[in-house]
Structures are given as C-alpha cells and as structure tokens.
Amino acid sequence: MTAKTPPSPTPSTPESPKKPEPAFGWNAYAEQINGRFAMVGFVGLLLLEFFTRQDFFTWLGLR
C-alpha cells in the first residue's frame, strides 16, 4: 500500500470580480449603465454652462 501525497497548494490569485450581465429590470448592470450616463450628462451640463456663460434654466428659456 502506498501513501498518498497531499495535493500541492494552488497559488492564491485574486479573482476578478464578475462583470454584470445585461438583463431586464433592476439589476447591477442597469445601475452601472445609469450611473455612467448620469456622469456623462453632468459633465455635459457643466461644459454647456461653462461655454455659454449661462445657467441651465436660462439656456432652456425658463428665466
């Protein structure tokens, strides 16, 4: 009878986080996309106000 050798330890590597999959409804993917569009919109609004020297409501004609 032969003695079993213990298995060699596997190197511990950090696992990459699982990317959210597109799906319908409230989920992590939708929240991530909504957040990115909100960031782009906010920066776009700041650039609009910077270059036109008017605030958003004046630009829309509400003032």
All heavy atoms as TSV, in Angstrom:
chain	resi	resn	atom	element	x	y	z
A	1	MET	N	N	0.846	-1.155	0.000
A	1	MET	CA	C	0.000	0.000	0.000
A	1	MET	C	C	0.902	1.232	0.000
A	1	MET	O	O	1.826	1.345	0.786
A	1	MET	CB	C	-0.860	-0.044	1.245
A	1	MET	CG	C	-1.907	0.960	1.256
A	1	MET	SD	S	-2.971	0.516	2.627
A	1	MET	CE	C	-4.198	1.636	2.390
A	2	THR	N	N	0.592	2.200	-0.867
A	2	THR	CA	C	1.414	3.410	-0.962
A	2	THR	C	C	0.709	4.559	-0.267
A	2	THR	O	O	-0.517	4.654	-0.253
A	2	THR	CB	C	1.653	3.782	-2.433
A	2	THR	OG1	O	0.411	4.048	-3.043
A	2	THR	CG2	C	2.364	2.673	-3.173
A	3	ALA	N	N	1.507	5.414	0.296
A	3	ALA	CA	C	0.948	6.579	0.979
A	3	ALA	C	C	0.616	7.658	-0.048
A	3	ALA	O	O	1.369	7.895	-0.979
A	3	ALA	CB	C	1.943	7.111	1.989
A	4	LYS	N	N	-0.537	8.284	0.141
A	4	LYS	CA	C	-0.937	9.364	-0.770
A	4	LYS	C	C	-0.222	10.644	-0.364
A	4	LYS	O	O	-0.127	10.965	0.806
A	4	LYS	CB	C	-2.445	9.592	-0.710
A	4	LYS	CG	C	-3.242	8.470	-1.325
A	4	LYS	CD	C	-4.695	8.855	-1.368
A	4	LYS	CE	C	-5.500	7.775	-2.044
A	4	LYS	NZ	N	-6.900	8.102	-2.121
A	5	THR	N	N	0.273	11.344	-1.357
A	5	THR	CA	C	0.921	12.624	-1.082
A	5	THR	C	C	-0.153	13.703	-1.085
A	5	THR	O	O	-1.094	13.661	-1.882
A	5	THR	CB	C	1.978	12.941	-2.140
A	5	THR	OG1	O	1.358	12.963	-3.410
A	5	THR	CG2	C	3.091	11.924	-2.123
A	6	PRO	N	N	-0.017	14.652	-0.187
A	6	PRO	CA	C	-1.024	15.719	-0.175
A	6	PRO	C	C	-0.942	16.540	-1.455
A	6	PRO	O	O	0.132	16.695	-2.042
A	6	PRO	CB	C	-0.646	16.558	1.047
A	6	PRO	CG	C	0.760	16.209	1.350
A	6	PRO	CD	C	0.995	14.838	0.816
A	7	PRO	N	N	-2.064	17.039	-1.909
A	7	PRO	CA	C	-2.033	17.849	-3.143
A	7	PRO	C	C	-1.242	19.131	-2.920
A	7	PRO	O	O	-1.212	19.691	-1.823
A	7	PRO	CB	C	-3.503	18.154	-3.419
A	7	PRO	CG	C	-4.207	17.955	-2.119
A	7	PRO	CD	C	-3.397	16.955	-1.345
A	8	SER	N	N	-0.585	19.567	-3.966
A	8	SER	CA	C	0.202	20.794	-3.842
A	8	SER	C	C	-0.748	21.982	-3.731
A	8	SER	O	O	-1.788	22.016	-4.383
A	8	SER	CB	C	1.120	20.957	-5.052
A	8	SER	OG	O	0.349	21.078	-6.221
A	9	PRO	N	N	-0.386	22.935	-2.895
A	9	PRO	CA	C	-1.275	24.091	-2.742
A	9	PRO	C	C	-1.329	24.901	-4.023
A	9	PRO	O	O	-0.323	25.098	-4.701
A	9	PRO	CB	C	-0.647	24.890	-1.598
A	9	PRO	CG	C	0.769	24.447	-1.549
A	9	PRO	CD	C	0.801	23.044	-2.075
A	10	THR	N	N	-2.521	25.358	-4.357
A	10	THR	CA	C	-2.668	26.186	-5.557
A	10	THR	C	C	-2.283	27.618	-5.201
A	10	THR	O	O	-2.544	28.078	-4.093
A	10	THR	CB	C	-4.118	26.164	-6.064
A	10	THR	OG1	O	-4.976	26.616	-5.030
A	10	THR	CG2	C	-4.528	24.769	-6.493
A	11	PRO	N	N	-1.658	28.314	-6.113
A	11	PRO	CA	C	-1.289	29.698	-5.818
A	11	PRO	C	C	-2.542	30.545	-5.636
A	11	PRO	O	O	-3.502	30.403	-6.379
A	11	PRO	CB	C	-0.480	30.137	-7.030
A	11	PRO	CG	C	-0.812	29.183	-8.102
A	11	PRO	CD	C	-1.254	27.913	-7.442
A	12	SER	N	N	-2.519	31.365	-4.619
A	12	SER	CA	C	-3.691	32.206	-4.376
A	12	SER	C	C	-3.593	33.449	-5.250
A	12	SER	O	O	-2.725	34.289	-5.074
A	12	SER	CB	C	-3.781	32.594	-2.906
A	12	SER	OG	O	-2.645	33.336	-2.546
A	13	THR	N	N	-4.474	33.528	-6.223
A	13	THR	CA	C	-4.529	34.692	-7.090
A	13	THR	C	C	-5.867	35.379	-6.854
A	13	THR	O	O	-6.892	34.720	-6.696
A	13	THR	CB	C	-4.425	34.290	-8.574
A	13	THR	OG1	O	-5.465	33.378	-8.886
A	13	THR	CG2	C	-3.086	33.649	-8.879
A	14	PRO	N	N	-5.855	36.687	-6.826
A	14	PRO	CA	C	-7.130	37.383	-6.623
A	14	PRO	C	C	-8.028	37.172	-7.832
A	14	PRO	O	O	-7.603	37.309	-8.975
A	14	PRO	CB	C	-6.727	38.847	-6.463
A	14	PRO	CG	C	-5.372	38.950	-7.074
A	14	PRO	CD	C	-4.744	37.606	-6.959
A	15	GLU	N	N	-9.254	36.794	-7.567
A	15	GLU	CA	C	-10.199	36.578	-8.657
A	15	GLU	C	C	-10.766	37.919	-9.091
A	15	GLU	O	O	-11.052	38.780	-8.272
A	15	GLU	CB	C	-11.315	35.649	-8.199
A	15	GLU	CG	C	-10.844	34.253	-7.878
A	15	GLU	CD	C	-11.996	33.352	-7.474
A	15	GLU	OE1	O	-13.142	33.683	-7.822
A	15	GLU	OE2	O	-11.734	32.347	-6.826
A	16	SER	N	N	-10.933	38.083	-10.389
A	16	SER	CA	C	-11.520	39.322	-10.876
A	16	SER	C	C	-13.016	39.295	-10.577
A	16	SER	O	O	-13.648	38.246	-10.653
A	16	SER	CB	C	-11.280	39.460	-12.378
A	16	SER	OG	O	-11.910	38.405	-13.067
A	17	PRO	N	N	-13.567	40.449	-10.222
A	17	PRO	CA	C	-14.994	40.468	-9.921
A	17	PRO	C	C	-15.809	40.141	-11.164
A	17	PRO	O	O	-15.432	40.497	-12.281
A	17	PRO	CB	C	-15.251	41.892	-9.452
A	17	PRO	CG	C	-14.104	42.692	-9.931
A	17	PRO	CD	C	-12.955	41.747	-10.093
A	18	LYS	N	N	-16.895	39.450	-10.968
A	18	LYS	CA	C	-17.736	39.047	-12.091
A	18	LYS	C	C	-18.421	40.274	-12.671
A	18	LYS	O	O	-19.003	41.074	-11.950
A	18	LYS	CB	C	-18.776	38.040	-11.620
A	18	LYS	CG	C	-19.615	37.488	-12.724
A	18	LYS	CD	C	-20.576	36.457	-12.201
A	18	LYS	CE	C	-21.462	35.985	-13.341
A	18	LYS	NZ	N	-22.499	35.093	-12.876
A	19	LYS	N	N	-18.322	40.432	-13.977
A	19	LYS	CA	C	-18.957	41.569	-14.631
A	19	LYS	C	C	-20.453	41.318	-14.723
A	19	LYS	O	O	-20.886	40.211	-15.046
A	19	LYS	CB	C	-18.373	41.773	-16.026
A	19	LYS	CG	C	-16.946	42.232	-16.008
A	19	LYS	CD	C	-16.454	42.521	-17.393
A	19	LYS	CE	C	-15.022	43.011	-17.333
A	19	LYS	NZ	N	-14.503	43.319	-18.649
A	20	PRO	N	N	-21.263	42.355	-14.451
A	20	PRO	CA	C	-22.709	42.155	-14.533
A	20	PRO	C	C	-23.151	41.899	-15.965
A	20	PRO	O	O	-22.614	42.479	-16.902
A	20	PRO	CB	C	-23.288	43.449	-14.000
A	20	PRO	CG	C	-22.176	44.388	-13.806
A	20	PRO	CD	C	-20.893	43.663	-13.994
A	21	GLU	N	N	-24.105	41.025	-16.126
A	21	GLU	CA	C	-24.640	40.677	-17.436
A	21	GLU	C	C	-25.855	41.546	-17.736
A	21	GLU	O	O	-26.637	41.849	-16.838
A	21	GLU	CB	C	-25.063	39.203	-17.438
A	21	GLU	CG	C	-23.934	38.228	-17.188
A	21	GLU	CD	C	-23.145	37.940	-18.435
A	21	GLU	OE1	O	-23.704	38.029	-19.528
A	21	GLU	OE2	O	-21.959	37.636	-18.299
A	22	PRO	N	N	-26.040	41.951	-18.995
A	22	PRO	CA	C	-27.250	42.706	-19.328
A	22	PRO	C	C	-28.499	41.871	-19.037
A	22	PRO	O	O	-28.561	40.694	-19.360
A	22	PRO	CB	C	-27.123	42.953	-20.829
A	22	PRO	CG	C	-25.677	42.787	-21.132
A	22	PRO	CD	C	-25.146	41.814	-20.134
A	23	ALA	N	N	-29.477	42.493	-18.404
A	23	ALA	CA	C	-30.727	41.831	-18.077
A	23	ALA	C	C	-31.809	42.885	-17.945
A	23	ALA	O	O	-31.530	44.076	-17.855
A	23	ALA	CB	C	-30.599	41.027	-16.783
A	24	PHE	N	N	-33.043	42.453	-17.915
A	24	PHE	CA	C	-34.172	43.364	-17.801
A	24	PHE	C	C	-34.495	43.621	-16.338
A	24	PHE	O	O	-34.436	42.716	-15.519
A	24	PHE	CB	C	-35.393	42.754	-18.502
A	24	PHE	CG	C	-36.581	43.657	-18.510
A	24	PHE	CD1	C	-36.634	44.734	-19.374
A	24	PHE	CD2	C	-37.633	43.440	-17.647
A	24	PHE	CE1	C	-37.725	45.577	-19.380
A	24	PHE	CE2	C	-38.723	44.271	-17.642
A	24	PHE	CZ	C	-38.775	45.345	-18.514
A	25	GLY	N	N	-34.836	44.865	-16.023
A	25	GLY	CA	C	-35.270	45.185	-14.663
A	25	GLY	C	C	-34.162	45.788	-13.825
A	25	GLY	O	O	-33.129	46.222	-14.316
A	26	TRP	N	N	-34.416	45.831	-12.508
A	26	TRP	CA	C	-33.453	46.392	-11.563
A	26	TRP	C	C	-32.352	45.380	-11.315
A	26	TRP	O	O	-32.595	44.345	-10.730
A	26	TRP	CB	C	-34.130	46.736	-10.243
A	26	TRP	CG	C	-35.194	47.770	-10.378
A	26	TRP	CD1	C	-36.526	47.555	-10.492
A	26	TRP	CD2	C	-35.011	49.171	-10.436
A	26	TRP	NE1	N	-37.183	48.737	-10.616
A	26	TRP	CE2	C	-36.267	49.753	-10.577
A	26	TRP	CE3	C	-33.897	49.994	-10.380
A	26	TRP	CZ2	C	-36.449	51.126	-10.665
A	26	TRP	CZ3	C	-34.081	51.354	-10.470
A	26	TRP	CH2	C	-35.343	51.909	-10.604
A	27	ASN	N	N	-31.162	45.691	-11.794
A	27	ASN	CA	C	-30.029	44.805	-11.566
A	27	ASN	C	C	-28.752	45.626	-11.579
A	27	ASN	O	O	-28.763	46.821	-11.852
A	27	ASN	CB	C	-30.000	43.680	-12.612
A	27	ASN	CG	C	-29.949	44.216	-14.016
A	27	ASN	OD1	O	-29.096	45.031	-14.328
A	27	ASN	ND2	N	-30.862	43.775	-14.868
A	28	ALA	N	N	-27.650	44.989	-11.278
A	28	ALA	CA	C	-26.368	45.694	-11.166
A	28	ALA	C	C	-25.939	46.302	-12.499
A	28	ALA	O	O	-25.386	47.400	-12.533
A	28	ALA	CB	C	-25.296	44.744	-10.656
A	29	TYR	N	N	-26.214	45.620	-13.602
A	29	TYR	CA	C	-25.813	46.129	-14.916
A	29	TYR	C	C	-26.549	47.433	-15.232
A	29	TYR	O	O	-25.941	48.407	-15.662
A	29	TYR	CB	C	-26.093	45.087	-15.989
A	29	TYR	CG	C	-25.686	45.517	-17.368
A	29	TYR	CD1	C	-24.353	45.489	-17.754
A	29	TYR	CD2	C	-26.620	45.960	-18.289
A	29	TYR	CE1	C	-23.964	45.893	-19.018
A	29	TYR	CE2	C	-26.245	46.368	-19.547
A	29	TYR	CZ	C	-24.918	46.327	-19.913
A	29	TYR	OH	O	-24.544	46.737	-21.162
A	30	ALA	N	N	-27.859	47.448	-14.988
A	30	ALA	CA	C	-28.651	48.651	-15.261
A	30	ALA	C	C	-28.189	49.816	-14.394
A	30	ALA	O	O	-28.093	50.950	-14.864
A	30	ALA	CB	C	-30.130	48.361	-15.032
A	31	GLU	N	N	-27.898	49.547	-13.143
A	31	GLU	CA	C	-27.442	50.604	-12.247
A	31	GLU	C	C	-26.086	51.151	-12.690
A	31	GLU	O	O	-25.832	52.354	-12.618
A	31	GLU	CB	C	-27.355	50.083	-10.819
A	31	GLU	CG	C	-28.695	49.780	-10.207
A	31	GLU	CD	C	-29.582	51.017	-10.108
A	31	GLU	OE1	O	-29.075	52.076	-9.693
A	31	GLU	OE2	O	-30.759	50.912	-10.454
A	32	GLN	N	N	-25.224	50.277	-13.165
A	32	GLN	CA	C	-23.902	50.714	-13.624
A	32	GLN	C	C	-24.034	51.594	-14.865
A	32	GLN	O	O	-23.401	52.651	-14.948
A	32	GLN	CB	C	-23.052	49.482	-13.928
A	32	GLN	CG	C	-21.620	49.775	-14.205
A	32	GLN	CD	C	-20.828	48.496	-14.400
A	32	GLN	OE1	O	-21.290	47.563	-15.055
A	32	GLN	NE2	N	-19.649	48.445	-13.833
A	33	ILE	N	N	-24.864	51.193	-15.815
A	33	ILE	CA	C	-25.060	51.975	-17.034
A	33	ILE	C	C	-25.729	53.312	-16.709
A	33	ILE	O	O	-25.336	54.359	-17.227
A	33	ILE	CB	C	-25.887	51.173	-18.061
A	33	ILE	CG1	C	-25.096	49.954	-18.528
A	33	ILE	CG2	C	-26.299	52.036	-19.246
A	33	ILE	CD1	C	-23.819	50.272	-19.254
A	34	ASN	N	N	-26.746	53.299	-15.847
A	34	ASN	CA	C	-27.421	54.548	-15.467
A	34	ASN	C	C	-26.446	55.500	-14.800
A	34	ASN	O	O	-26.484	56.708	-15.057
A	34	ASN	CB	C	-28.589	54.257	-14.525
A	34	ASN	CG	C	-29.749	53.622	-15.243
A	34	ASN	OD1	O	-29.858	53.693	-16.455
A	34	ASN	ND2	N	-30.616	52.981	-14.480
A	35	GLY	N	N	-25.581	54.993	-13.955
A	35	GLY	CA	C	-24.597	55.840	-13.299
A	35	GLY	C	C	-23.629	56.456	-14.290
A	35	GLY	O	O	-23.272	57.637	-14.176
A	36	ARG	N	N	-23.221	55.684	-15.265
A	36	ARG	CA	C	-22.280	56.208	-16.265
A	36	ARG	C	C	-22.940	57.287	-17.121
A	36	ARG	O	O	-22.328	58.313	-17.422
A	36	ARG	CB	C	-21.753	55.078	-17.134
A	36	ARG	CG	C	-20.787	54.209	-16.368
A	36	ARG	CD	C	-20.289	53.056	-17.181
A	36	ARG	NE	N	-19.361	52.255	-16.386
A	36	ARG	CZ	C	-18.914	51.086	-16.755
A	36	ARG	NH1	N	-19.295	50.563	-17.897
A	36	ARG	NH2	N	-18.081	50.425	-15.980
A	37	PHE	N	N	-24.194	57.051	-17.535
A	37	PHE	CA	C	-24.895	58.073	-18.311
A	37	PHE	C	C	-25.121	59.333	-17.483
A	37	PHE	O	O	-25.043	60.445	-18.007
A	37	PHE	CB	C	-26.225	57.543	-18.846
A	37	PHE	CG	C	-26.083	56.743	-20.108
A	37	PHE	CD1	C	-26.473	55.427	-20.143
A	37	PHE	CD2	C	-25.563	57.316	-21.259
A	37	PHE	CE1	C	-26.338	54.677	-21.307
A	37	PHE	CE2	C	-25.433	56.589	-22.428
A	37	PHE	CZ	C	-25.816	55.260	-22.450
A	38	ALA	N	N	-25.389	59.185	-16.194
A	38	ALA	CA	C	-25.574	60.343	-15.327
A	38	ALA	C	C	-24.280	61.147	-15.227
A	38	ALA	O	O	-24.311	62.385	-15.254
A	38	ALA	CB	C	-26.039	59.895	-13.947
A	39	MET	N	N	-23.144	60.463	-15.123
A	39	MET	CA	C	-21.862	61.167	-15.055
A	39	MET	C	C	-21.583	61.925	-16.349
A	39	MET	O	O	-21.131	63.080	-16.316
A	39	MET	CB	C	-20.730	60.185	-14.757
A	39	MET	CG	C	-20.721	59.670	-13.345
A	39	MET	SD	S	-19.308	58.619	-13.009
A	39	MET	CE	C	-19.962	57.025	-13.447
A	40	VAL	N	N	-21.864	61.300	-17.481
A	40	VAL	CA	C	-21.639	61.955	-18.770
A	40	VAL	C	C	-22.563	63.162	-18.905
A	40	VAL	O	O	-22.151	64.240	-19.355
A	40	VAL	CB	C	-21.851	60.956	-19.931
A	40	VAL	CG1	C	-21.904	61.664	-21.271
A	40	VAL	CG2	C	-20.756	59.914	-19.928
A	41	GLY	N	N	-23.825	63.013	-18.502
A	41	GLY	CA	C	-24.769	64.119	-18.572
A	41	GLY	C	C	-24.372	65.279	-17.677
A	41	GLY	O	O	-24.500	66.446	-18.057
A	42	PHE	N	N	-23.895	64.976	-16.489
A	42	PHE	CA	C	-23.480	66.030	-15.557
A	42	PHE	C	C	-22.292	66.805	-16.113
A	42	PHE	O	O	-22.273	68.038	-16.077
A	42	PHE	CB	C	-23.138	65.428	-14.195
A	42	PHE	CG	C	-22.790	66.446	-13.168
A	42	PHE	CD1	C	-23.759	67.265	-12.618
A	42	PHE	CD2	C	-21.477	66.596	-12.753
A	42	PHE	CE1	C	-23.429	68.220	-11.672
A	42	PHE	CE2	C	-21.138	67.545	-11.807
A	42	PHE	CZ	C	-22.117	68.359	-11.267
A	43	VAL	N	N	-21.312	66.098	-16.650
A	43	VAL	CA	C	-20.150	66.771	-17.240
A	43	VAL	C	C	-20.583	67.581	-18.458
A	43	VAL	O	O	-20.114	68.709	-18.661
A	43	VAL	CB	C	-19.045	65.748	-17.597
A	43	VAL	CG1	C	-17.952	66.384	-18.432
A	43	VAL	CG2	C	-18.470	65.147	-16.334
A	44	GLY	N	N	-21.505	67.045	-19.255
A	44	GLY	CA	C	-22.021	67.790	-20.405
A	44	GLY	C	C	-22.717	69.071	-19.983
A	44	GLY	O	O	-22.557	70.126	-20.614
A	45	LEU	N	N	-23.493	69.003	-18.903
A	45	LEU	CA	C	-24.167	70.195	-18.394
A	45	LEU	C	C	-23.161	71.226	-17.898
A	45	LEU	O	O	-23.312	72.428	-18.156
A	45	LEU	CB	C	-25.122	69.807	-17.273
A	45	LEU	CG	C	-25.922	70.924	-16.636
A	45	LEU	CD1	C	-26.834	71.583	-17.661
A	45	LEU	CD2	C	-26.729	70.380	-15.481
A	46	LEU	N	N	-22.131	70.778	-17.202
A	46	LEU	CA	C	-21.094	71.707	-16.748
A	46	LEU	C	C	-20.393	72.374	-17.929
A	46	LEU	O	O	-20.121	73.586	-17.900
A	46	LEU	CB	C	-20.072	70.981	-15.879
A	46	LEU	CG	C	-20.541	70.543	-14.501
A	46	LEU	CD1	C	-19.427	69.764	-13.797
A	46	LEU	CD2	C	-20.953	71.734	-13.666
A	47	LEU	N	N	-20.091	71.604	-18.969
A	47	LEU	CA	C	-19.446	72.180	-20.147
A	47	LEU	C	C	-20.358	73.171	-20.857
A	47	LEU	O	O	-19.910	74.229	-21.320
A	47	LEU	CB	C	-19.021	71.072	-21.112
A	47	LEU	CG	C	-17.865	70.195	-20.644
A	47	LEU	CD1	C	-17.662	69.031	-21.604
A	47	LEU	CD2	C	-16.596	71.022	-20.519
A	48	LEU	N	N	-21.654	72.859	-20.952
A	48	LEU	CA	C	-22.617	73.760	-21.569
A	48	LEU	C	C	-22.664	75.090	-20.823
A	48	LEU	O	O	-22.619	76.161	-21.441
A	48	LEU	CB	C	-24.003	73.111	-21.569
A	48	LEU	CG	C	-25.146	73.972	-22.067
A	48	LEU	CD1	C	-25.069	74.081	-23.577
A	48	LEU	CD2	C	-26.470	73.400	-21.630
A	49	GLU	N	N	-22.733	75.024	-19.503
A	49	GLU	CA	C	-22.773	76.246	-18.710
A	49	GLU	C	C	-21.456	77.012	-18.796
A	49	GLU	O	O	-21.453	78.241	-18.813
A	49	GLU	CB	C	-23.113	75.924	-17.264
A	49	GLU	CG	C	-24.541	75.460	-17.094
A	49	GLU	CD	C	-24.940	75.256	-15.653
A	49	GLU	OE1	O	-24.120	75.552	-14.752
A	49	GLU	OE2	O	-26.063	74.801	-15.421
A	50	PHE	N	N	-20.349	76.313	-18.886
A	50	PHE	CA	C	-19.049	76.974	-18.976
A	50	PHE	C	C	-18.906	77.727	-20.291
A	50	PHE	O	O	-18.488	78.883	-20.320
A	50	PHE	CB	C	-17.924	75.953	-18.821
A	50	PHE	CG	C	-16.555	76.549	-18.952
A	50	PHE	CD1	C	-16.003	77.286	-17.913
A	50	PHE	CD2	C	-15.820	76.381	-20.105
A	50	PHE	CE1	C	-14.743	77.853	-18.035
A	50	PHE	CE2	C	-14.564	76.939	-20.244
A	50	PHE	CZ	C	-14.018	77.679	-19.203
A	51	PHE	N	N	-19.249	77.087	-21.401
A	51	PHE	CA	C	-19.027	77.699	-22.709
A	51	PHE	C	C	-20.078	78.738	-23.071
A	51	PHE	O	O	-19.786	79.684	-23.799
A	51	PHE	CB	C	-18.943	76.628	-23.803
A	51	PHE	CG	C	-17.652	75.866	-23.768
A	51	PHE	CD1	C	-17.632	74.520	-23.491
A	51	PHE	CD2	C	-16.443	76.505	-23.996
A	51	PHE	CE1	C	-16.446	73.804	-23.447
A	51	PHE	CE2	C	-15.243	75.806	-23.959
A	51	PHE	CZ	C	-15.252	74.459	-23.684
A	52	THR	N	N	-21.323	78.599	-22.595
A	52	THR	CA	C	-22.357	79.579	-22.933
A	52	THR	C	C	-22.443	80.705	-21.918
A	52	THR	O	O	-23.130	81.699	-22.161
A	52	THR	CB	C	-23.733	78.901	-23.044
A	52	THR	OG1	O	-24.094	78.339	-21.792
A	52	THR	CG2	C	-23.746	77.857	-24.141
A	53	ARG	N	N	-21.787	80.545	-20.765
A	53	ARG	CA	C	-21.819	81.532	-19.682
A	53	ARG	C	C	-23.251	81.787	-19.192
A	53	ARG	O	O	-23.587	82.872	-18.750
A	53	ARG	CB	C	-21.193	82.859	-20.108
A	53	ARG	CG	C	-19.777	82.753	-20.577
A	53	ARG	CD	C	-18.839	82.621	-19.405
A	53	ARG	NE	N	-17.469	82.791	-19.847
A	53	ARG	CZ	C	-16.532	81.891	-19.641
A	53	ARG	NH1	N	-16.810	80.802	-19.017
A	53	ARG	NH2	N	-15.306	82.092	-20.048
A	54	GLN	N	N	-24.120	80.788	-19.343
A	54	GLN	CA	C	-25.494	80.866	-18.855
A	54	GLN	C	C	-25.784	79.602	-18.068
A	54	GLN	O	O	-25.249	78.547	-18.375
A	54	GLN	CB	C	-26.487	80.948	-20.014
A	54	GLN	CG	C	-26.376	82.189	-20.848
A	54	GLN	CD	C	-27.360	82.169	-21.997
A	54	GLN	OE1	O	-27.982	81.159	-22.277
A	54	GLN	NE2	N	-27.483	83.300	-22.671
A	55	ASP	N	N	-26.673	79.737	-17.079
A	55	ASP	CA	C	-27.042	78.518	-16.364
A	55	ASP	C	C	-28.047	77.721	-17.193
A	55	ASP	O	O	-28.544	78.172	-18.223
A	55	ASP	CB	C	-27.561	78.827	-14.957
A	55	ASP	CG	C	-28.844	79.631	-14.951
A	55	ASP	OD1	O	-29.392	79.881	-16.033
A	55	ASP	OD2	O	-29.290	80.003	-13.851
A	56	PHE	N	N	-28.348	76.531	-16.732
A	56	PHE	CA	C	-29.180	75.597	-17.492
A	56	PHE	C	C	-30.584	76.144	-17.726
A	56	PHE	O	O	-31.135	76.036	-18.819
A	56	PHE	CB	C	-29.236	74.256	-16.745
A	56	PHE	CG	C	-30.051	73.218	-17.429
A	56	PHE	CD1	C	-29.645	72.672	-18.631
A	56	PHE	CD2	C	-31.244	72.777	-16.866
A	56	PHE	CE1	C	-30.400	71.708	-19.267
A	56	PHE	CE2	C	-31.993	71.810	-17.499
A	56	PHE	CZ	C	-31.577	71.278	-18.701
A	57	PHE	N	N	-31.183	76.769	-16.717
A	57	PHE	CA	C	-32.549	77.266	-16.847
A	57	PHE	C	C	-32.635	78.447	-17.806
A	57	PHE	O	O	-33.605	78.587	-18.547
A	57	PHE	CB	C	-33.108	77.625	-15.469
A	57	PHE	CG	C	-33.213	76.437	-14.561
A	57	PHE	CD1	C	-32.393	76.322	-13.455
A	57	PHE	CD2	C	-34.109	75.417	-14.830
A	57	PHE	CE1	C	-32.467	75.227	-12.629
A	57	PHE	CE2	C	-34.201	74.307	-14.011
A	57	PHE	CZ	C	-33.381	74.204	-12.907
A	58	THR	N	N	-31.621	79.296	-17.816
A	58	THR	CA	C	-31.578	80.393	-18.786
A	58	THR	C	C	-31.401	79.835	-20.189
A	58	THR	O	O	-32.025	80.298	-21.141
A	58	THR	CB	C	-30.428	81.357	-18.458
A	58	THR	OG1	O	-30.588	81.815	-17.125
A	58	THR	CG2	C	-30.393	82.536	-19.406
A	59	TRP	N	N	-30.586	78.817	-20.331
A	59	TRP	CA	C	-30.344	78.201	-21.628
A	59	TRP	C	C	-31.628	77.576	-22.172
A	59	TRP	O	O	-31.888	77.625	-23.376
A	59	TRP	CB	C	-29.258	77.153	-21.489
A	59	TRP	CG	C	-28.797	76.589	-22.791
A	59	TRP	CD1	C	-27.941	77.145	-23.673
A	59	TRP	CD2	C	-29.187	75.332	-23.335
A	59	TRP	NE1	N	-27.771	76.321	-24.752
A	59	TRP	CE2	C	-28.524	75.202	-24.571
A	59	TRP	CE3	C	-30.015	74.317	-22.923
A	59	TRP	CZ2	C	-28.690	74.089	-25.383
A	59	TRP	CZ3	C	-30.181	73.214	-23.741
A	59	TRP	CH2	C	-29.515	73.116	-24.945
A	60	LEU	N	N	-32.469	77.040	-21.281
A	60	LEU	CA	C	-33.746	76.465	-21.704
A	60	LEU	C	C	-34.805	77.537	-21.966
A	60	LEU	O	O	-35.850	77.247	-22.521
A	60	LEU	CB	C	-34.277	75.500	-20.641
A	60	LEU	CG	C	-33.584	74.152	-20.535
A	60	LEU	CD1	C	-34.181	73.359	-19.396
A	60	LEU	CD2	C	-33.707	73.384	-21.827
A	61	GLY	N	N	-34.563	78.776	-21.526
A	61	GLY	CA	C	-35.512	79.852	-21.717
A	61	GLY	C	C	-36.532	79.935	-20.598
A	61	GLY	O	O	-37.621	80.477	-20.793
A	62	LEU	N	N	-36.229	79.389	-19.438
A	62	LEU	CA	C	-37.158	79.411	-18.314
A	62	LEU	C	C	-36.961	80.623	-17.412
A	62	LEU	O	O	-37.697	80.802	-16.447
A	62	LEU	CB	C	-37.023	78.131	-17.500
A	62	LEU	CG	C	-37.379	76.845	-18.254
A	62	LEU	CD1	C	-37.113	75.635	-17.388
A	62	LEU	CD2	C	-38.817	76.883	-18.709
A	63	ARG	N	N	-35.969	81.456	-17.692
A	63	ARG	CA	C	-35.753	82.677	-16.909
A	63	ARG	C	C	-35.840	83.862	-17.820
A	63	ARG	O	O	-35.437	83.904	-18.903
A	63	ARG	CB	C	-34.369	82.670	-16.244
A	63	ARG	CG	C	-34.333	81.838	-15.043
A	63	ARG	CD	C	-33.075	82.146	-14.301
A	63	ARG	NE	N	-32.828	81.060	-13.352
A	63	ARG	CZ	C	-31.848	81.047	-12.513
A	63	ARG	NH1	N	-30.974	82.002	-12.489
A	63	ARG	NH2	N	-31.673	80.056	-11.684
